[in-house]
Amino acid sequence: MAAQSVSGIIRSVFMCTVSGAPRREFWSRFGKEIELVVFETVEEVKKEPISVCPPLQRRAYTPPEDLQSHLKSYVEVFGSSLPSSWQDIFLEDGHLKFNLLVHLMRGVRDVLDFYNVPIQDRSKFNGLSASNLPPSLKITWSY
């Protein structure tokens, strides 16, 4: 009788610890119907590449006509005195150099040359497609 009560305790402890639910709920779970999940296959449709120009990476810049006078006034404001050849002033003062252009400039002439270069508002691909290309060469915009 003691063996029967011990096995009953072990069985009830086992059912509670394994399933975490009463016996009725444990056995009723297996009687439920299984729902089938149907996956639909989607066919991938290949489209022709769109010939759209890639986004521009830089803006156009046209130097102003009075660039020399602007730069001369900046040198006057940030510098002490101007010699007759103000474009050949060396930018040894770090504060003056930073205010005119951040780095890699040795003189005012370098700054003037830098800002005198116009920048076009098109990429190299746009320039190639706008030029006269042979009919056998085609440029596509999808990379």
N, CA, C and O atoms as CSV, one atom per row, in Angstrom:
chain,resi,resn,atom,element,x,y,z
A,1,MET,N,N,0.807,-1.178,0.000
A,1,MET,CA,C,0.000,0.000,0.000
A,1,MET,C,C,0.855,1.248,0.000
A,1,MET,O,O,0.511,2.247,-0.632
A,2,ALA,N,N,1.971,1.192,0.709
A,2,ALA,CA,C,2.878,2.333,0.739
A,2,ALA,C,C,3.504,2.542,-0.624
A,2,ALA,O,O,3.748,3.670,-1.052
A,3,ALA,N,N,3.764,1.413,-1.304
A,3,ALA,CA,C,4.349,1.525,-2.636
A,3,ALA,C,C,3.352,2.126,-3.605
A,3,ALA,O,O,3.736,2.879,-4.500
A,4,GLN,N,N,2.090,1.810,-3.443
A,4,GLN,CA,C,1.073,2.336,-4.348
A,4,GLN,C,C,0.896,3.829,-4.115
A,4,GLN,O,O,0.732,4.575,-5.081
A,5,SER,N,N,0.924,4.293,-2.868
A,5,SER,CA,C,0.742,5.712,-2.598
A,5,SER,C,C,1.966,6.508,-3.037
A,5,SER,O,O,1.839,7.653,-3.470
A,6,VAL,N,N,3.146,5.911,-2.927
A,6,VAL,CA,C,4.361,6.593,-3.373
A,6,VAL,C,C,4.338,6.757,-4.880
A,6,VAL,O,O,4.698,7.816,-5.393
A,7,SER,N,N,3.913,5.708,-5.610
A,7,SER,CA,C,3.858,5.831,-7.061
A,7,SER,C,C,2.779,6.818,-7.490
A,7,SER,O,O,2.928,7.492,-8.509
A,8,GLY,N,N,1.723,6.908,-6.742
A,8,GLY,CA,C,0.681,7.902,-7.049
A,8,GLY,C,C,1.182,9.317,-6.853
A,8,GLY,O,O,0.840,10.215,-7.622
A,9,ILE,N,N,1.992,9.518,-5.827
A,9,ILE,CA,C,2.570,10.845,-5.568
A,9,ILE,C,C,3.572,11.190,-6.657
A,9,ILE,O,O,3.598,12.314,-7.158
A,10,ILE,N,N,4.389,10.221,-7.016
A,10,ILE,CA,C,5.393,10.467,-8.056
A,10,ILE,C,C,4.695,10.774,-9.374
A,10,ILE,O,O,5.111,11.675,-10.102
A,11,ARG,N,N,3.622,10.020,-9.688
A,11,ARG,CA,C,2.897,10.246,-10.927
A,11,ARG,C,C,2.259,11.626,-10.933
A,11,ARG,O,O,2.322,12.312,-11.954
A,12,SER,N,N,1.655,12.057,-9.851
A,12,SER,CA,C,1.009,13.366,-9.817
A,12,SER,C,C,2.052,14.482,-9.859
A,12,SER,O,O,1.825,15.511,-10.496
A,13,VAL,N,N,3.189,14.294,-9.192
A,13,VAL,CA,C,4.264,15.289,-9.241
A,13,VAL,C,C,4.825,15.360,-10.651
A,13,VAL,O,O,5.090,16.445,-11.169
A,14,PHE,N,N,5.009,14.177,-11.284
A,14,PHE,CA,C,5.540,14.133,-12.646
A,14,PHE,C,C,4.604,14.851,-13.614
A,14,PHE,O,O,5.068,15.615,-14.460
A,15,MET,N,N,3.304,14.621,-13.506
A,15,MET,CA,C,2.343,15.252,-14.410
A,15,MET,C,C,2.325,16.767,-14.214
A,15,MET,O,O,2.194,17.521,-15.178
A,16,CYS,N,N,2.456,17.203,-12.980
A,16,CYS,CA,C,2.432,18.642,-12.721
A,16,CYS,C,C,3.717,19.314,-13.180
A,16,CYS,O,O,3.682,20.432,-13.694
A,17,THR,N,N,4.844,18.648,-12.999
A,17,THR,CA,C,6.097,19.300,-13.364
A,17,THR,C,C,6.372,19.233,-14.851
A,17,THR,O,O,6.929,20.173,-15.417
A,18,VAL,N,N,5.991,18.135,-15.499
A,18,VAL,CA,C,6.288,18.009,-16.924
A,18,VAL,C,C,5.354,18.865,-17.746
A,18,VAL,O,O,5.795,19.656,-18.580
A,19,SER,N,N,4.102,18.715,-17.520
A,19,SER,CA,C,3.162,19.416,-18.383
A,19,SER,C,C,2.863,20.815,-17.895
A,19,SER,O,O,2.617,21.715,-18.698
A,20,GLY,N,N,2.880,21.010,-16.581
A,20,GLY,CA,C,2.560,22.318,-16.048
A,20,GLY,C,C,1.062,22.586,-16.094
A,20,GLY,O,O,0.625,23.702,-15.813
A,21,ALA,N,N,0.263,21.566,-16.449
A,21,ALA,CA,C,-1.180,21.725,-16.554
A,21,ALA,C,C,-1.836,20.470,-15.980
A,21,ALA,O,O,-1.171,19.441,-15.852
A,22,PRO,N,N,-3.120,20.527,-15.631
A,22,PRO,CA,C,-3.824,19.340,-15.142
A,22,PRO,C,C,-3.877,18.261,-16.212
A,22,PRO,O,O,-3.639,18.517,-17.393
A,23,ARG,N,N,-4.195,17.051,-15.772
A,23,ARG,CA,C,-4.202,15.882,-16.660
A,23,ARG,C,C,-5.188,16.046,-17.811
A,23,ARG,O,O,-4.884,15.661,-18.940
A,24,ARG,N,N,-6.343,16.601,-17.549
A,24,ARG,CA,C,-7.364,16.769,-18.581
A,24,ARG,C,C,-6.843,17.657,-19.720
A,24,ARG,O,O,-7.048,17.346,-20.894
A,25,GLU,N,N,-6.165,18.765,-19.370
A,25,GLU,CA,C,-5.636,19.661,-20.397
A,25,GLU,C,C,-4.475,19.016,-21.143
A,25,GLU,O,O,-4.288,19.253,-22.336
A,26,PHE,N,N,-3.698,18.202,-20.438
A,26,PHE,CA,C,-2.558,17.553,-21.085
A,26,PHE,C,C,-3.012,16.605,-22.189
A,26,PHE,O,O,-2.453,16.627,-23.286
A,27,TRP,N,N,-4.014,15.775,-21.918
A,27,TRP,CA,C,-4.467,14.806,-22.918
A,27,TRP,C,C,-5.383,15.438,-23.953
A,27,TRP,O,O,-5.493,14.919,-25.064
A,28,SER,N,N,-6.039,16.537,-23.627
A,28,SER,CA,C,-6.936,17.160,-24.603
A,28,SER,C,C,-6.162,17.923,-25.676
A,28,SER,O,O,-6.706,18.195,-26.746
A,29,ARG,N,N,-4.910,18.271,-25.411
A,29,ARG,CA,C,-4.109,18.977,-26.423
A,29,ARG,C,C,-3.881,18.106,-27.651
A,29,ARG,O,O,-3.853,18.608,-28.775
A,30,PHE,N,N,-3.717,16.800,-27.440
A,30,PHE,CA,C,-3.407,15.933,-28.564
A,30,PHE,C,C,-4.638,15.618,-29.404
A,30,PHE,O,O,-4.502,15.135,-30.528
A,31,GLY,N,N,-5.816,15.876,-28.893
A,31,GLY,CA,C,-7.039,15.582,-29.634
A,31,GLY,C,C,-7.432,16.705,-30.579
A,31,GLY,O,O,-8.349,16.528,-31.382
A,32,LYS,N,N,-6.779,17.841,-30.512
A,32,LYS,CA,C,-7.144,18.969,-31.374
A,32,LYS,C,C,-6.687,18.709,-32.799
A,32,LYS,O,O,-5.733,17.975,-33.059
A,33,GLU,N,N,-7.403,19.338,-33.697
A,33,GLU,CA,C,-7.021,19.205,-35.103
A,33,GLU,C,C,-5.846,20.125,-35.412
A,33,GLU,O,O,-5.720,21.210,-34.844
A,34,ILE,N,N,-5.020,19.684,-36.293
A,34,ILE,CA,C,-3.851,20.462,-36.690
A,34,ILE,C,C,-4.246,21.339,-37.874
A,34,ILE,O,O,-4.813,20.865,-38.858
A,35,GLU,N,N,-3.938,22.606,-37.758
A,35,GLU,CA,C,-4.245,23.524,-38.851
A,35,GLU,C,C,-3.088,23.500,-39.844
A,35,GLU,O,O,-1.923,23.612,-39.461
A,36,LEU,N,N,-3.419,23.355,-41.102
A,36,LEU,CA,C,-2.400,23.355,-42.142
A,36,LEU,C,C,-2.174,24.780,-42.629
A,36,LEU,O,O,-3.121,25.527,-42.874
A,37,VAL,N,N,-0.940,25.132,-42.761
A,37,VAL,CA,C,-0.584,26.448,-43.266
A,37,VAL,C,C,-0.171,26.270,-44.717
A,37,VAL,O,O,0.727,25.488,-45.029
A,38,VAL,N,N,-0.837,27.004,-45.599
A,38,VAL,CA,C,-0.552,26.900,-47.022
A,38,VAL,C,C,0.252,28.127,-47.429
A,38,VAL,O,O,-0.166,29.264,-47.213
A,39,PHE,N,N,1.406,27.877,-48.017
A,39,PHE,CA,C,2.245,28.965,-48.506
A,39,PHE,C,C,1.979,29.154,-49.988
A,39,PHE,O,O,1.957,28.202,-50.768
A,40,GLU,N,N,1.779,30.394,-50.346
A,40,GLU,CA,C,1.570,30.694,-51.755
A,40,GLU,C,C,2.923,31.029,-52.376
A,40,GLU,O,O,3.736,31.745,-51.791
A,41,THR,N,N,3.136,30.509,-53.539
A,41,THR,CA,C,4.377,30.831,-54.242
A,41,THR,C,C,4.150,32.062,-55.093
A,41,THR,O,O,3.169,32.160,-55.830
A,42,VAL,N,N,5.051,32.971,-54.979
A,42,VAL,CA,C,4.976,34.206,-55.734
A,42,VAL,C,C,6.035,34.150,-56.816
A,42,VAL,O,O,7.218,33.947,-56.542
A,43,GLU,N,N,5.597,34.329,-58.026
A,43,GLU,CA,C,6.555,34.310,-59.131
A,43,GLU,C,C,7.181,35.687,-59.266
A,43,GLU,O,O,6.495,36.709,-59.257
A,44,GLU,N,N,8.488,35.686,-59.388
A,44,GLU,CA,C,9.212,36.934,-59.527
A,44,GLU,C,C,9.195,37.361,-60.982
A,44,GLU,O,O,9.605,36.615,-61.871
A,45,VAL,N,N,8.726,38.548,-61.203
A,45,VAL,CA,C,8.647,39.069,-62.557
A,45,VAL,C,C,9.865,39.944,-62.792
A,45,VAL,O,O,10.103,40.910,-62.067
A,46,LYS,N,N,10.623,39.596,-63.805
A,46,LYS,CA,C,11.811,40.379,-64.125
A,46,LYS,C,C,11.402,41.544,-65.014
A,46,LYS,O,O,10.753,41.376,-66.047
A,47,LYS,N,N,11.797,42.708,-64.581
A,47,LYS,CA,C,11.493,43.917,-65.325
A,47,LYS,C,C,12.758,44.409,-66.009
A,47,LYS,O,O,13.875,44.090,-65.600
A,48,GLU,N,N,12.565,45.164,-67.023
A,48,GLU,CA,C,13.713,45.762,-67.699
A,48,GLU,C,C,14.302,46.840,-66.792
A,48,GLU,O,O,13.565,47.502,-66.062
A,49,PRO,N,N,15.614,47.021,-66.832
A,49,PRO,CA,C,16.207,48.051,-65.985
A,49,PRO,C,C,15.719,49.438,-66.387
A,49,PRO,O,O,15.595,49.762,-67.568
A,50,ILE,N,N,15.456,50.220,-65.393
A,50,ILE,CA,C,14.974,51.577,-65.625
A,50,ILE,C,C,16.171,52.450,-65.937
A,50,ILE,O,O,17.156,52.457,-65.199
A,51,SER,N,N,16.084,53.170,-67.011
A,51,SER,CA,C,17.210,54.032,-67.387
A,51,SER,C,C,16.992,55.416,-66.787
A,51,SER,O,O,16.687,56.384,-67.484
A,52,VAL,N,N,17.158,55.471,-65.482
A,52,VAL,CA,C,17.033,56.719,-64.751
A,52,VAL,C,C,18.428,57.131,-64.322
A,52,VAL,O,O,19.232,56.308,-63.885
A,53,CYS,N,N,18.690,58.378,-64.451
A,53,CYS,CA,C,19.996,58.906,-64.092
A,53,CYS,C,C,20.227,58.759,-62.589
A,53,CYS,O,O,19.310,59.024,-61.811
A,54,PRO,N,N,21.412,58.347,-62.155
A,54,PRO,CA,C,21.681,58.267,-60.722
A,54,PRO,C,C,21.658,59.664,-60.107
A,54,PRO,O,O,21.832,60.652,-60.821
A,55,PRO,N,N,21.448,59.761,-58.807
A,55,PRO,CA,C,21.384,61.082,-58.178
A,55,PRO,C,C,22.708,61.829,-58.311
A,55,PRO,O,O,23.791,61.244,-58.288
A,56,LEU,N,N,22.577,63.124,-58.448
A,56,LEU,CA,C,23.771,63.960,-58.581
A,56,LEU,C,C,24.495,64.028,-57.244
A,56,LEU,O,O,23.862,64.064,-56.188
A,57,GLN,N,N,25.796,64.045,-57.291
A,57,GLN,CA,C,26.578,64.010,-56.070
A,57,GLN,C,C,27.166,65.366,-55.704
A,57,GLN,O,O,27.666,65.539,-54.593
A,58,ARG,N,N,27.116,66.297,-56.587
A,58,ARG,CA,C,27.646,67.620,-56.262
A,58,ARG,C,C,26.858,68.680,-57.002
A,58,ARG,O,O,26.218,68.404,-58.017
A,59,ARG,N,N,26.911,69.871,-56.494
A,59,ARG,CA,C,26.189,70.976,-57.097
A,59,ARG,C,C,27.098,71.759,-58.024
A,59,ARG,O,O,28.323,71.738,-57.907
A,60,ALA,N,N,26.464,72.433,-58.926
A,60,ALA,CA,C,27.237,73.267,-59.855
A,60,ALA,C,C,27.758,74.500,-59.116
A,60,ALA,O,O,27.108,75.019,-58.209
A,61,TYR,N,N,28.914,74.943,-59.514
A,61,TYR,CA,C,29.501,76.146,-58.937
A,61,TYR,C,C,30.101,76.971,-60.053
A,61,TYR,O,O,30.962,76.501,-60.798
A,62,THR,N,N,29.645,78.189,-60.162
A,62,THR,CA,C,30.216,79.134,-61.111
A,62,THR,C,C,30.856,80.242,-60.287
A,62,THR,O,O,30.180,80.885,-59.484
A,63,PRO,N,N,32.148,80.471,-60.476
A,63,PRO,CA,C,32.804,81.495,-59.651
A,63,PRO,C,C,32.219,82.879,-59.931
A,63,PRO,O,O,31.912,83.203,-61.078
A,64,PRO,N,N,32.064,83.685,-58.896
A,64,PRO,CA,C,31.549,85.046,-59.117
A,64,PRO,C,C,32.566,85.890,-59.868
A,64,PRO,O,O,33.769,85.630,-59.837
A,65,GLU,N,N,32.053,86.895,-60.535
A,65,GLU,CA,C,32.944,87.754,-61.340
A,65,GLU,C,C,33.864,88.591,-60.460
A,65,GLU,O,O,34.985,88.904,-60.861
A,66,ASP,N,N,33.406,88.954,-59.270
A,66,ASP,CA,C,34.214,89.783,-58.379
A,66,ASP,C,C,34.883,88.946,-57.287
A,66,ASP,O,O,34.980,89.383,-56.140
A,67,LEU,N,N,35.340,87.755,-57.640
A,67,LEU,CA,C,35.982,86.860,-56.676
A,67,LEU,C,C,37.257,87.472,-56.109
A,67,LEU,O,O,37.532,87.337,-54.916
A,68,GLN,N,N,38.038,88.146,-56.954
A,68,GLN,CA,C,39.291,88.750,-56.482
A,68,GLN,C,C,39.021,89.811,-55.423
A,68,GLN,O,O,39.728,89.881,-54.417
A,69,SER,N,N,38.004,90.634,-55.645
A,69,SER,CA,C,37.721,91.686,-54.665
A,69,SER,C,C,37.197,91.091,-53.354
A,69,SER,O,O,37.513,91.592,-52.275
A,70,HIS,N,N,36.397,90.021,-53.446
A,70,HIS,CA,C,35.926,89.356,-52.233
A,70,HIS,C,C,37.098,88.788,-51.435
A,70,HIS,O,O,37.188,88.988,-50.224
A,71,LEU,N,N,37.983,88.088,-52.114
A,71,LEU,CA,C,39.112,87.479,-51.439
A,71,LEU,C,C,40.054,88.545,-50.868
A,71,LEU,O,O,40.609,88.375,-49.782
A,72,LYS,N,N,40.227,89.639,-51.604
A,72,LYS,CA,C,41.087,90.733,-51.124
A,72,LYS,C,C,40.498,91.338,-49.856
A,72,LYS,O,O,41.234,91.664,-48.924
A,73,SER,N,N,39.186,91.489,-49.813
A,73,SER,CA,C,38.569,92.056,-48.609
A,73,SER,C,C,38.710,91.098,-47.420
A,73,SER,O,O,38.896,91.545,-46.289
A,74,TYR,N,N,38.625,89.791,-47.665
A,74,TYR,CA,C,38.828,88.828,-46.579
A,74,TYR,C,C,40.259,88.881,-46.057
A,74,TYR,O,O,40.488,88.816,-44.849
A,75,VAL,N,N,41.211,88.997,-46.962
A,75,VAL,CA,C,42.614,89.082,-46.538
A,75,VAL,C,C,42.837,90.351,-45.732
A,75,VAL,O,O,43.586,90.338,-44.755
A,76,GLU,N,N,42.188,91.463,-46.133
A,76,GLU,CA,C,42.317,92.717,-45.393
A,76,GLU,C,C,41.733,92.593,-43.991
A,76,GLU,O,O,42.293,93.110,-43.024
A,77,VAL,N,N,40.600,91.900,-43.893
A,77,VAL,CA,C,39.946,91.774,-42.589
A,77,VAL,C,C,40.760,90.883,-41.666
A,77,VAL,O,O,40.983,91.233,-40.507
A,78,PHE,N,N,41.205,89.741,-42.162
A,78,PHE,CA,C,41.885,88.775,-41.309
A,78,PHE,C,C,43.393,89.005,-41.231
A,78,PHE,O,O,44.034,88.556,-40.281
A,79,GLY,N,N,43.964,89.692,-42.206
A,79,GLY,CA,C,45.406,89.948,-42.201
A,79,GLY,C,C,45.691,91.351,-41.695
A,79,GLY,O,O,44.776,92.157,-41.527
A,80,SER,N,N,46.965,91.640,-41.452
A,80,SER,CA,C,47.322,92.951,-40.885
A,80,SER,C,C,47.497,94.005,-41.976
A,80,SER,O,O,46.811,95.027,-41.951
A,81,SER,N,N,48.392,93.783,-42.924
A,81,SER,CA,C,48.622,94.773,-43.984
A,81,SER,C,C,48.815,94.037,-45.300
A,81,SER,O,O,49.236,92.881,-45.323
A,82,LEU,N,N,48.506,94.716,-46.390
A,82,LEU,CA,C,48.588,94.085,-47.705
A,82,LEU,C,C,49.746,94.655,-48.503
A,82,LEU,O,O,49.833,95.870,-48.681
A,83,PRO,N,N,50.624,93.809,-48.979
A,83,PRO,CA,C,51.648,94.304,-49.911
A,83,PRO,C,C,51.014,94.465,-51.296
A,83,PRO,O,O,49.841,94.149,-51.494
A,84,SER,N,N,51.804,94.957,-52.242
A,84,SER,CA,C,51.272,95.161,-53.591
A,84,SER,C,C,50.911,93.835,-54.249
A,84,SER,O,O,49.952,93.777,-55.019
A,85,SER,N,N,51.635,92.796,-53.973
A,85,SER,CA,C,51.305,91.481,-54.517
A,85,SER,C,C,50.596,90.661,-53.427
A,85,SER,O,O,51.168,89.720,-52.877
A,86,TRP,N,N,49.365,91.024,-53.129
A,86,TRP,CA,C,48.614,90.413,-52.036
A,86,TRP,C,C,48.276,88.945,-52.306
A,86,TRP,O,O,47.968,88.200,-51.376
A,87,GLN,N,N,48.331,88.527,-53.576
A,87,GLN,CA,C,48.022,87.128,-53.893
A,87,GLN,C,C,49.166,86.195,-53.514
A,87,GLN,O,O,48.966,84.986,-53.403
A,88,ASP,N,N,50.344,86.736,-53.318
A,88,ASP,CA,C,51.499,85.911,-52.974
A,88,ASP,C,C,51.789,85.879,-51.480
A,88,ASP,O,O,52.868,85.443,-51.078
A,89,ILE,N,N,50.855,86.329,-50.648
A,89,ILE,CA,C,51.029,86.273,-49.196
A,89,ILE,C,C,50.984,84.810,-48.773
A,89,ILE,O,O,50.080,84.073,-49.167
A,90,PHE,N,N,51.956,84.393,-47.974
A,90,PHE,CA,C,51.954,83.023,-47.472
A,90,PHE,C,C,51.098,82.947,-46.213
A,90,PHE,O,O,51.155,83.820,-45.347
A,91,LEU,N,N,50.322,81.904,-46.137
A,91,LEU,CA,C,49.390,81.734,-45.027
A,91,LEU,C,C,50.052,80.934,-43.908
A,91,LEU,O,O,49.745,79.759,-43.703
A,92,GLU,N,N,50.949,81.577,-43.200
A,92,GLU,CA,C,51.637,80.911,-42.092
A,92,GLU,C,C,50.823,80.986,-40.813
A,92,GLU,O,O,50.907,80.096,-39.966
A,93,ASP,N,N,50.034,82.046,-40.669
A,93,ASP,CA,C,49.180,82.183,-39.496
A,93,ASP,C,C,48.034,81.174,-39.596
A,93,ASP,O,O,47.268,81.190,-40.559
A,94,GLY,N,N,47.922,80.302,-38.600
A,94,GLY,CA,C,46.898,79.252,-38.635
A,94,GLY,C,C,45.485,79.802,-38.641
A,94,GLY,O,O,44.613,79.249,-39.311
A,95,HIS,N,N,45.241,80.876,-37.912
A,95,HIS,CA,C,43.909,81.477,-37.864
A,95,HIS,C,C,43.511,82.038,-39.221
A,95,HIS,O,O,42.383,81.835,-39.671
A,96,LEU,N,N,44.429,82.743,-39.876
A,96,LEU,CA,C,44.161,83.303,-41.203
A,96,LEU,C,C,43.954,82.190,-42.220
A,96,LEU,O,O,43.054,82.265,-43.055
A,97,LYS,N,N,44.776,81.172,-42.149
A,97,LYS,CA,C,44.669,80.050,-43.080
A,97,LYS,C,C,43.336,79.331,-42.911
A,97,LYS,O,O,42.696,78.976,-43.901
A,98,PHE,N,N,42.913,79.112,-41.678
A,98,PHE,CA,C,41.652,78.421,-41.438
A,98,PHE,C,C,40.474,79.241,-41.941
A,98,PHE,O,O,39.530,78.684,-42.502
A,99,ASN,N,N,40.514,80.523,-41.754
A,99,ASN,CA,C,39.394,81.365,-42.171
A,99,ASN,C,C,39.293,81.485,-43.685
A,99,ASN,O,O,38.195,81.683,-44.206
A,100,LEU,N,N,40.389,81.374,-44.398
A,100,LEU,CA,C,40.317,81.464,-45.856
A,100,LEU,C,C,39.981,80.104,-46.474
A,100,LEU,O,O,39.047,79.996,-47.268
A,101,LEU,N,N,40.713,79.108,-46.123
A,101,LEU,CA,C,40.448,77.746,-46.598
A,101,LEU,C,C,41.159,76.794,-45.664
A,101,LEU,O,O,42.273,77.068,-45.218
A,102,VAL,N,N,40.534,75.702,-45.375
A,102,VAL,CA,C,40.948,74.879,-44.250
A,102,VAL,C,C,42.355,74.312,-44.385
A,102,VAL,O,O,43.187,74.568,-43.514
A,103,HIS,N,N,42.658,73.562,-45.424
A,103,HIS,CA,C,43.955,72.881,-45.447
A,103,HIS,C,C,44.511,72.815,-46.870
A,103,HIS,O,O,43.803,73.061,-47.847
A,104,LEU,N,N,45.753,72.489,-46.955
A,104,LEU,CA,C,46.485,72.308,-48.211
A,104,LEU,C,C,46.618,73.584,-49.035
A,104,LEU,O,O,46.863,73.503,-50.239
A,105,MET,N,N,46.470,74.731,-48.442
A,105,MET,CA,C,46.664,75.992,-49.146
A,105,MET,C,C,47.875,76.682,-48.544
A,105,MET,O,O,47.965,76.869,-47.331
A,106,ARG,N,N,48.801,77.055,-49.412
A,106,ARG,CA,C,50.010,77.711,-48.926
A,106,ARG,C,C,49.945,79.231,-49.087
A,106,ARG,O,O,50.546,79.965,-48.302
A,107,GLY,N,N,49.235,79.692,-50.079
A,107,GLY,CA,C,49.169,81.127,-50.309
A,107,GLY,C,C,47.785,81.552,-50.757
A,107,GLY,O,O,46.918,80.721,-51.026
A,108,VAL,N,N,47.593,82.862,-50.833
A,108,VAL,CA,C,46.304,83.411,-51.255
A,108,VAL,C,C,46.041,83.067,-52.717
A,108,VAL,O,O,44.888,82.887,-53.109
A,109,ARG,N,N,47.094,82.973,-53.530
A,109,ARG,CA,C,46.932,82.606,-54.932
A,109,ARG,C,C,46.312,81.204,-55.057
A,109,ARG,O,O,45.509,80.955,-55.956
A,110,ASP,N,N,46.693,80.290,-54.145
A,110,ASP,CA,C,46.106,78.949,-54.162
A,110,ASP,C,C,44.605,78.993,-53.893
A,110,ASP,O,O,43.826,78.273,-54.516
A,111,VAL,N,N,44.216,79.852,-52.953
A,111,VAL,CA,C,42.795,79.998,-52.640
A,111,VAL,C,C,42.052,80.577,-53.837
A,111,VAL,O,O,40.964,80.118,-54.185
A,112,LEU,N,N,42.642,81.578,-54.459
A,112,LEU,CA,C,42.026,82.200,-55.622
A,112,LEU,C,C,41.904,81.203,-56.774
A,112,LEU,O,O,40.869,81.154,-57.439
A,113,ASP,N,N,42.937,80.418,-57.014
A,113,ASP,CA,C,42.879,79.405,-58.066
A,113,ASP,C,C,41.824,78.334,-57.752
A,113,ASP,O,O,41.148,77.831,-58.650
A,114,PHE,N,N,41.698,77.998,-56.475
A,114,PHE,CA,C,40.725,76.979,-56.082
A,114,PHE,C,C,39.299,77.441,-56.376
A,114,PHE,O,O,38.502,76.689,-56.936
A,115,TYR,N,N,38.985,78.666,-56.002
A,115,TYR,CA,C,37.624,79.161,-56.194
A,115,TYR,C,C,37.340,79.611,-57.618
A,115,TYR,O,O,36.177,79.818,-57.967
A,116,ASN,N,N,38.354,79.768,-58.448
A,116,ASN,CA,C,38.134,80.147,-59.839
A,116,ASN,C,C,37.756,78.973,-60.732
A,116,ASN,O,O,37.357,79.182,-61.877
A,117,VAL,N,N,37.867,77.771,-60.248
A,117,VAL,CA,C,37.545,76.594,-61.057
A,117,VAL,C,C,36.036,76.349,-61.020
A,117,VAL,O,O,35.476,76.101,-59.952
A,118,PRO,N,N,35.371,76.418,-62.186
A,118,PRO,CA,C,33.926,76.126,-62.192
A,118,PRO,C,C,33.690,74.620,-62.087
A,118,PRO,O,O,34.494,73.822,-62.568
A,119,ILE,N,N,32.599,74.248,-61.463
A,119,ILE,CA,C,32.232,72.842,-61.307
A,119,ILE,C,C,30.906,72.628,-62.016
A,119,ILE,O,O,29.946,73.368,-61.802
A,120,GLN,N,N,30.862,71.604,-62.864
A,120,GLN,CA,C,29.641,71.307,-63.598
A,120,GLN,C,C,28.726,70.445,-62.744
A,120,GLN,O,O,29.166,69.728,-61.846
A,121,ASP,N,N,27.455,70.537,-63.050
A,121,ASP,CA,C,26.441,69.842,-62.265
A,121,ASP,C,C,26.068,68.496,-62.878
A,121,ASP,O,O,24.894,68.124,-62.894
A,122,ARG,N,N,27.033,67.785,-63.370
A,122,ARG,CA,C,26.740,66.474,-63.928
A,122,ARG,C,C,27.847,65.493,-63.582
A,122,ARG,O,O,29.003,65.861,-63.372
A,123,SER,N,N,27.452,64.250,-63.533
A,123,SER,CA,C,28.425,63.219,-63.223
A,123,SER,C,C,29.175,62.840,-64.498
A,123,SER,O,O,28.859,63.334,-65.580
A,124,LYS,N,N,30.143,61.985,-64.370
A,124,LYS,CA,C,30.906,61.556,-65.540
A,124,LYS,C,C,30.050,60.724,-66.472
A,124,LYS,O,O,30.242,60.749,-67.688
A,125,PHE,N,N,29.094,59.977,-65.901
A,125,PHE,CA,C,28.196,59.196,-66.744
A,125,PHE,C,C,27.312,60.102,-67.589
A,125,PHE,O,O,27.072,59.821,-68.763
A,126,ASN,N,N,26.829,61.189,-66.995
A,126,ASN,CA,C,26.020,62.135,-67.768
A,126,ASN,C,C,26.845,62.772,-68.872
A,126,ASN,O,O,26.361,62.982,-69.985
A,127,GLY,N,N,28.083,63.073,-68.557
A,127,GLY,CA,C,28.953,63.650,-69.579
A,127,GLY,C,C,29.209,62.680,-70.715
A,127,GLY,O,O,29.254,63.079,-71.879
A,128,LEU,N,N,29.377,61.407,-70.386
A,128,LEU,CA,C,29.573,60.401,-71.434
A,128,LEU,C,C,28.332,60.219,-72.292
A,128,LEU,O,O,28.428,60.116,-73.515
A,129,SER,N,N,27.164,60.179,-71.655
A,129,SER,CA,C,25.944,59.960,-72.432
A,129,SER,C,C,25.596,61.176,-73.278
A,129,SER,O,O,24.937,61.040,-74.309
A,130,ALA,N,N,26.029,62.368,-72.859
A,130,ALA,CA,C,25.742,63.562,-73.640
A,130,ALA,C,C,26.706,63.717,-74.816
A,130,ALA,O,O,26.401,64.431,-75.771
A,131,SER,N,N,27.854,63.062,-74.760
A,131,SER,CA,C,28.817,63.199,-75.846
A,131,SER,C,C,28.434,62.290,-77.020
A,131,SER,O,O,27.527,61.464,-76.918
A,132,ASN,N,N,29.133,62.461,-78.106
A,132,ASN,CA,C,28.879,61.631,-79.295
A,132,ASN,C,C,29.490,60.262,-79.084
A,132,ASN,O,O,30.708,60.096,-79.158
A,133,LEU,N,N,28.642,59.285,-78.821
A,133,LEU,CA,C,29.109,57.920,-78.623
A,133,LEU,C,C,28.783,57.100,-79.866
A,133,LEU,O,O,27.808,57.394,-80.557
A,134,PRO,N,N,29.566,56.099,-80.154
A,134,PRO,CA,C,29.224,55.225,-81.274
A,134,PRO,C,C,27.920,54.477,-80.972
A,134,PRO,O,O,27.603,54.246,-79.805
A,135,PRO,N,N,27.170,54.100,-81.994
A,135,PRO,CA,C,25.874,53.451,-81.756
A,135,PRO,C,C,26.004,52.092,-81.061
A,135,PRO,O,O,25.028,51.609,-80.487
A,136,SER,N,N,27.167,51.473,-81.099
A,136,SER,CA,C,27.332,50.177,-80.459
A,136,SER,C,C,27.538,50.295,-78.943
A,136,SER,O,O,27.507,49.285,-78.241
A,137,LEU,N,N,27.747,51.510,-78.431
A,137,LEU,CA,C,27.985,51.726,-77.010
A,137,LEU,C,C,26.715,52.269,-76.366
A,137,LEU,O,O,26.164,53.280,-76.802
A,138,LYS,N,N,26.265,51.585,-75.327
A,138,LYS,CA,C,25.049,51.996,-74.632
A,138,LYS,C,C,25.354,52.113,-73.144
A,138,LYS,O,O,26.035,51.254,-72.584
A,139,ILE,N,N,24.860,53.162,-72.501
A,139,ILE,CA,C,25.077,53.370,-71.076
A,139,ILE,C,C,23.771,53.062,-70.361
A,139,ILE,O,O,22.729,53.640,-70.672
A,140,THR,N,N,23.837,52.136,-69.388
A,140,THR,CA,C,22.674,51.846,-68.560
A,140,THR,C,C,22.940,52.380,-67.166
A,140,THR,O,O,24.072,52.337,-66.687
A,141,TRP,N,N,21.900,52.884,-66.513
A,141,TRP,CA,C,22.077,53.553,-65.226
A,141,TRP,C,C,21.993,52.609,-64.051
A,141,TRP,O,O,22.304,53.022,-62.933
A,142,SER,N,N,21.598,51.385,-64.233
A,142,SER,CA,C,21.524,50.468,-63.088
A,142,SER,C,C,22.878,49.830,-62.885
A,142,SER,O,O,23.417,49.204,-63.798
A,143,TYR,N,N,23.429,49.982,-61.705
A,143,TYR,CA,C,24.749,49.418,-61.457
A,143,TYR,C,C,24.563,48.085,-60.796
A,143,TYR,O,O,25.543,47.408,-60.485
